[in-house]
Amino acid sequence: MSERTVTMRGTPFHLDGPELKIGGKAPDFNLQERTESGLTDVKLADFAGKTLLLSVVPSLDTPVCAIQTKKFNERAAQLPEDVAVVTVSTDLPFAQARFCGAEGVDKLRCASDHRDVSFGKAYGVLIAEGPLERILARSIFVVGPDGMLTHTEYVPEIASEPDYDAALAAV
């Protein structure tokens, strides 16, 4: 079992996967997104040559995750066109699309790791046990146009918000 943990109101939960470091290569991923034409795969290669901000949340249907997604949606409107923002969770793509439609989230994309939680394992954010098993821990990753990590934040308390300013400064 991993020695890395996050807490939820003080209760520790172990994380599966490595702790990624600034300067390292961003792991590839294969997520799913609901689009008008159905379910579509979303891969790291889709963002080649762009800066990518990955905003990872446990579930869009919780207050802090909703706040985080809406804040990044507001800020994404002010970012250059060569910057993409993607919110990642294990919520089903249909639930993500419903949330975005209901909340007016239209400046970022939501993608789901529901199939095999391979993103969670590769990025070291998969909660590996207990009542939160198969949920992703709150975190932020910024991937430069060269595919290298320029910012990482593993939020130690799941119920806390990330450092938005630090993430946007890395963009």
C-alpha positions as CSV (number, residue, x, y, z in Angstrom):
1,M,0.0,0.0,0.0
2,S,1.2,3.5,-0.8
3,E,2.7,5.7,1.9
4,R,1.3,8.8,0.2
5,T,-2.1,10.0,1.5
6,V,-4.6,12.8,1.4
7,T,-7.2,13.5,4.0
8,M,-10.9,14.0,4.0
9,R,-11.8,16.0,7.1
10,G,-8.7,14.6,8.9
11,T,-9.2,10.9,7.8
12,P,-6.3,9.7,5.7
13,F,-6.7,7.9,2.4
14,H,-3.9,6.2,0.5
15,L,-3.1,7.2,-3.0
16,D,-2.1,4.8,-5.8
17,G,0.6,5.8,-8.3
18,P,3.7,8.0,-8.3
19,E,4.1,11.5,-7.1
20,L,4.8,13.5,-10.3
21,K,7.5,16.2,-10.1
22,I,8.0,19.5,-12.0
23,G,10.3,18.9,-14.9
24,G,9.2,15.3,-15.5
25,K,7.4,14.1,-18.6
26,A,3.6,14.2,-18.2
27,P,2.1,10.6,-18.5
28,D,-0.1,9.9,-21.4
29,F,-3.8,9.4,-20.6
30,N,-7.0,8.1,-22.2
31,L,-10.1,9.8,-20.8
32,Q,-13.6,10.1,-22.2
33,E,-15.7,13.2,-22.9
34,R,-19.3,13.5,-23.9
35,T,-19.7,15.5,-27.1
36,E,-22.6,16.1,-29.5
37,S,-21.5,13.1,-31.5
38,G,-21.3,10.8,-28.5
39,L,-18.4,9.6,-26.3
40,T,-15.0,10.7,-27.5
41,D,-11.5,9.7,-26.3
42,V,-9.3,12.5,-24.9
43,K,-5.6,11.9,-24.9
44,L,-2.5,14.0,-23.9
45,A,-1.5,14.0,-27.6
46,D,-4.7,16.0,-28.4
47,F,-3.0,19.0,-26.7
48,A,0.4,18.8,-28.4
49,G,2.0,22.2,-28.8
50,K,-0.4,23.7,-26.2
51,T,-0.1,24.4,-22.5
52,L,-2.6,22.2,-20.7
53,L,-4.0,22.8,-17.2
54,L,-5.4,19.6,-15.7
55,S,-7.8,20.4,-12.8
56,V,-8.5,17.1,-11.0
57,V,-11.6,16.9,-8.7
58,P,-13.2,14.0,-6.8
59,S,-16.7,14.7,-8.1
60,L,-18.4,17.6,-9.8
61,D,-21.5,17.1,-7.7
62,T,-19.8,18.3,-4.5
63,P,-19.5,21.9,-3.4
64,V,-15.7,22.4,-3.5
65,C,-15.3,20.6,-6.9
66,A,-18.1,22.7,-8.4
67,I,-16.4,25.9,-7.1
68,Q,-13.0,24.8,-8.5
69,T,-14.5,24.0,-11.9
70,K,-16.4,27.2,-12.1
71,K,-13.4,29.3,-11.1
72,F,-11.2,27.7,-13.7
73,N,-14.0,28.1,-16.3
74,E,-14.0,31.9,-15.5
75,R,-10.3,32.2,-15.7
76,A,-10.0,30.0,-18.9
77,A,-11.9,32.8,-20.8
78,Q,-9.0,35.1,-20.1
79,L,-6.2,32.7,-21.2
80,P,-4.6,32.7,-24.6
81,E,-5.9,30.3,-27.3
82,D,-2.8,28.1,-27.0
83,V,-3.9,27.1,-23.4
84,A,-6.4,24.3,-22.8
85,V,-8.1,23.6,-19.4
86,V,-9.5,20.2,-18.7
87,T,-11.3,19.1,-15.5
88,V,-10.8,15.4,-14.8
89,S,-12.9,13.3,-12.5
90,T,-14.3,9.7,-12.4
91,D,-17.8,11.1,-12.8
92,L,-19.5,9.5,-15.8
93,P,-19.2,11.7,-19.0
94,F,-22.9,12.1,-19.0
95,A,-22.9,13.5,-15.5
96,Q,-20.0,15.9,-16.4
97,A,-22.0,17.1,-19.4
98,R,-25.1,17.6,-17.3
99,F,-23.1,19.6,-14.7
100,C,-21.4,21.8,-17.3
101,G,-24.8,22.6,-19.0
102,A,-26.5,23.4,-15.7
103,E,-23.7,25.5,-14.4
104,G,-22.8,27.3,-17.7
105,V,-19.3,25.8,-17.8
106,D,-18.3,26.3,-21.4
107,K,-14.7,27.6,-21.5
108,L,-13.1,24.3,-20.4
109,R,-13.5,20.6,-21.1
110,C,-14.5,17.9,-18.7
111,A,-13.1,14.4,-19.2
112,S,-13.8,11.2,-17.3
113,D,-11.4,8.6,-15.9
114,H,-14.3,6.2,-15.1
115,R,-13.3,3.3,-17.4
116,D,-10.1,2.1,-15.8
117,V,-8.8,5.0,-13.6
118,S,-5.6,4.8,-15.5
119,F,-5.2,8.6,-15.3
120,G,-5.5,8.4,-11.6
121,K,-2.9,5.7,-11.3
122,A,-0.5,7.4,-13.7
123,Y,-0.8,10.9,-12.1
124,G,-0.7,9.5,-8.5
125,V,-4.1,10.8,-7.6
126,L,-6.2,7.6,-7.3
127,I,-7.7,7.0,-3.9
128,A,-6.9,3.3,-3.5
129,E,-9.2,2.2,-0.6
130,G,-12.1,2.8,1.7
131,P,-15.3,4.7,1.0
132,L,-13.6,7.0,-1.5
133,E,-12.1,4.1,-3.5
134,R,-11.9,4.9,-7.3
135,I,-12.2,8.7,-6.6
136,L,-9.4,11.1,-7.7
137,A,-7.8,13.3,-5.2
138,R,-7.9,17.0,-5.7
139,S,-4.9,18.2,-7.6
140,I,-3.6,20.4,-10.4
141,F,-1.1,19.7,-13.2
142,V,0.2,22.1,-15.8
143,V,1.8,20.5,-18.8
144,G,3.9,22.7,-21.1
145,P,3.7,22.6,-24.9
146,D,6.7,20.2,-24.8
147,G,4.8,17.6,-22.7
148,M,6.8,18.4,-19.5
149,L,5.2,19.2,-16.2
150,T,5.6,22.9,-15.2
151,H,3.4,22.8,-12.1
152,T,2.0,20.1,-9.8
153,E,-0.2,20.5,-6.7
154,Y,-1.5,17.6,-4.7
155,V,-4.0,19.2,-2.3
156,P,-3.5,17.5,1.0
157,E,-7.1,18.0,2.3
158,I,-9.7,16.9,-0.2
159,A,-12.2,19.4,1.1
160,S,-9.8,22.4,0.5
161,E,-9.5,24.4,-2.7
162,P,-6.2,24.4,-4.7
163,D,-3.9,27.4,-5.2
164,Y,-5.5,28.9,-8.3
165,D,-3.0,31.7,-8.6
166,A,0.0,29.3,-8.6
167,A,-1.6,27.1,-11.2
168,L,-2.4,30.1,-13.5
169,A,1.0,31.6,-13.0
170,A,2.5,28.3,-14.3
171,V,0.4,28.6,-17.4
